[in-house]
């Protein structure tokens, strides 16, 4: 609604500048001593009001051309300046004839000076008007460019998120298939957990970001599925710093990293692995979310690379360029660390 706009945006700046600009003429005449000659003050006001009307009519003609998509050229503006100056000089002559500040008008010696004066006035008026018009057009183009950029980023984010869910469902169904013949009861429990995770994945996919607490809950349901499959080979520890439950992250971002930890840490090792999930706020105000597993970074793990690239892009699109993801290996542990900006 218009009432929600700031006061400066609700003001009609065209009429403010119109009144201020044309009102300057009688004020200037007053300062030059025209108040001692009432007829001259009347002529000054006549010129100001005439200029207000004439320039507004020209303004309306320009507006119609702009709305119809017709380009306004400087050739047109220059012709208009000549015509407006002549018209205003004629109107001013009528004022001298009617008001008669110096008696009857004689000769045409005054004409060149009057024409030059009004041509100069309308030149300044049109320069200011065209400058404001160009500025408004530039602002509109910038706003449209920003809107298109946001739309493109939103479309890219949705496309990246759409890649996550099928990947997750495929991995989860493989886990169910592995148990369905050997342990039907465990497979049934796994399907219940999977339904819960799938519901979260579908619902969260409608949002750019979700609270960390919601993502952790979905991850724990997923890990419960994998716990049925790997039993003692997989140990999990979760440590979330105080007050970080509402930190916003892209949906399924943590899920993707935990899946990689299970695939390349637990599944790839005969003895399994511990998976550590930790979120903490650092001294600089950023939030670090770390997923660690025993193992090594595999140089040809294309699936991991795709998941990491996807997550990095989603972090940048949803939270800005200060959000990033690093993958490191140290002392037999692989750590995927999401760094979220302070505002997160």
N, C-alpha and C positions, 0 to 999 in steps of 0.2 A: 504494500500500500504506500501511497505517496507520503502519508504522515510519518512513515517509518524512516524516510530519507532525512539526512541531516539538513539543518536550516539552510546552509550555504548552497545545497543542491536544489532546494525548493524555491530559492529566489529567482525572479525573472530578470536575469542579468542584461538581457537585450534592452528592456525598458529602463533599467537603472542607468545604463550607459547612454541611452538615448536622451533621457532627461538631463543627465549630468553634462553631456556634451553640448546640447543645444542651449541648456540653461547657462552655459558659460558665456554666451554672447551678450545677454543683457547684464550679467555681472561684470563683464569686462567693460562694457559701455558705462556702467555706473562708476566703476573705478577710475575711468578716464574723464569723469566729470559730466557725463551726460545727464545726471540727475538735476543739474541746473537748467537743463532745457527739456521740459516735459515731453515735447514732441519727439526728441531723439530717443528717449526711453521707450516711448510708444513704438517707434520704428524698430528699435532693438528687439522688443518683444514680438513685433510683427514678423521680423526675420527669423526669430527662434522658433515660433509656432509654425511658420511656413516650412522651415527646414525639417521640423519634426514630422509634419504631414507628408512632405515630398519624399523624404528619405524612407519613411515607413512604407509608402506605396511602392518604392523601388525594392525595399526589403521583401515585400509580399510577392512581387514579380520574380525575384530571385528564388524565393522559397518554392514557388510553383515549378520553376525550371528544375530545381534540385529534386523535388518529389517525382517529376516526370522523367528523371534520368538524363536530362539534357545537360551537357557539359557547359560550365561557365568559363568563358575564355577572357583573357585580359583585353583582347580586341573589343569584345562586347562591353566590358567594364569601362574602357577608355571612351567609347562612343557614348555610353550612359553618362559619364562624368561631364562631357561636353553638353549633352542635352539637359542634364539636371542643372548645370550652372546657368545655362540660358533661361531655363524655366524659372529658376529662383530669382534671377535678375529681373525678369518680367514681373513676377509677383511682387518683388521689392519695389519696382517702379510704381505699381498700383498703390502700394502702401504710401509712398512719397506723395502721390497725387491725392490720396484720400486724407492723409494726416497733415500734409503740408508743413513739415517742421521748418522749412526755409522758404515757405511761400510756393509760388508756382515753379514747376520744373522747366528749365530752359536749356536748350542745346543737348549735345550728346557727348560732351567732353568727359563726363563722369563714366560713360559706358565701358571703356576698356578696363579701367580700374575695378569697376564692379564685377565684370565678367571674370577677371583674373582672381579676384577675392573669392567668389563663389566656386570657381573651378578648383581652387586650392582647398576650400572647405570640403567639397565632395570627393576630391582626391584622397584626402586624409580619411574621410568617413569610409570610403570603399577599401582603402588599404587595411584599415582596422577590421572591417567586416570580413574581408577575404581571409585575413590572418586567422580570425576566430573560426571561420568556416573550415579552413584547412586543419586547424588544431582539433576541432570536433571530429572531422573525418578521420584524422590520425588516431584519435582516442577510440572511435568506433571500430576501426580496423584492428587496433591492438586488442580491444576487448573480444572481437570476433576471433582473432588469432588465438587468444588465450582460451576461449571457449572450445575451439577446435582441438587445441593441444590437450585440454583436460579430457575431452571426449575420446581422443585417440589413446590417451593413457588409460582411461577407464576401459576401453575396448581391449587394449592389450592385457590389462590386469585380469579381465574376465576370461580372456583366452588362456592365459597362463593358469588360472585357477581351474579352468575346465580340463586342463591336462593332468592335474593332480588327482582328481577323484577316480577316473578310470584306472590309473596306475595303482592307486591304493586298493581299489576293489579287486583288481587282478591278483595282487599279492595275497590279499586276505582269502580269496576263494581258493588259491593254491594251498593255503594252510588248512582250510576246511577239507579239501580233497584228500590231503595227506592223512587225515584222521578218520574220515567217514567210514572206511571199511574196517580199520583196526580198532578204533575206540568210538563206537557210535554215540555213547553218552557224552564223551568229551566233545565230539563233533557237534552234538546238539547244543551244549553249553556255549561252544564257540560261535555258533550261528546266532544265539541270543545276544552275545556281546557284539558280534558283527552288525546286527541290526541296529544296535544302539549307536555304534560308530558311524554307520551309513546315514542314519537320521541326522546326526550332527554335521556330517560332511555336506549333506544336501542343504540343510538349513543355513549353515555358516557360509556357504558359497554365494549367498545373496548379499554379503557384506564385504567391504574392503578390509576391515580389521575386526578382530574379536578379542575379548578379554583373555589374558593368559590363563586365568583359572578355568575357563571353558575349554581351552585347548588342552590343558593338562588333564582335565577329566576325560576327554576323548582319547588322549594318548594312553592313559591308564587302562581304559577299556580295551584299546588295541593291544597293549602289553599283556593284559589278562588273557586275550586270545592266544598270543604267542607263548605265554607261560604254560598253557595246556599242551602246546606242541613240544616245547623244549624242556619243560619240567625244571630240573635242577641245573641244567646247563645255562640258564639265564637268571641272573640276579639283577634286581632293579633298586636304585635308590633315587629319591626325589627330594630336592631341597629348594624351597622357594623363599626368597628373602621377604621380610616383613613389609607389607604394603605394596607388594608387586603383583597382587592378584588381578588388578584391573589394568595393568599395562597392556596396550593394544599391539597385536601382531597380526599379520595376514593369516587367514584361516588355513589350516592344514600345513603351515610352514614348519612348525615343530614336529608335526606328524611325519612329514617327509624325512626330516633328519633322523628321527627315531627309527623309521623303517630302514634307513641306510645302516644305522648302528646295529640293528638286528640282523640284517642280511650279511654285512661284512664283518661283524664282530662275533655274533652268536652262531649263526648258521655256518659260517665259513670255518669255524674252529671246532675240532673234535671235543674240546673240553668246555666250549661255550665262552661266555664273557659276562662281566658285569656291565650294566648300562647305568651311567650316572647322569641325572638331569639336574642342573643347578641354575638358579636365577638369582642375581645379586645386583644391587646398585653400586656403581663405582664412585670414587671420590669426585670425578668430574661431572657426576650427575647422569651419565649414561647408564643403561641397563645392559648387562651381559647375560645371555641365556646360553648355557653350554651343555652339549650332549656329548658324552665321552664313552668310548668302548675300547676294550683291549683289541689290539690288532695293528695293522699297518695300512697306509694309503696305497691302494693298488693302482699302478700306472695305467692300466688298460680297463679300468672300471667305467665304461661309458655310461652305464645307467646312473652311477653316482654323479658323474659330471653333469648329466642332464638335470638331475634333481637339484644339484647345487646351483647351476645357472638359473634354473627356474625360480628357486627360492630367492636368489640375489636380486633378480629382476622384480619380483613381487615385493620384496622389502623396499627397494628404491621407489617403486611406483606408489606404494601405499604410505610410506613413512618419509620419503625424501632421500636425497643422496647421502645424507649422514648415516643412514642405516646400512649395515653391510653384514656379510657373512664370511668368516674365515675358516679354513680347514687346515689343521696342523697335526703333526705327529711328534710325540715326545715321550721317551722312556717306555715305549711299548703301548702307549695310549694314543688313540685318534680322537681329536677334539674338534667338533663343529661348533663355532661360537657366533651367535647372532649379537651384534652390537646395535642397540636401539638408541635414537637420540633422546636427549633429556626430556623433551616434551612428551615422549611416549609414556 
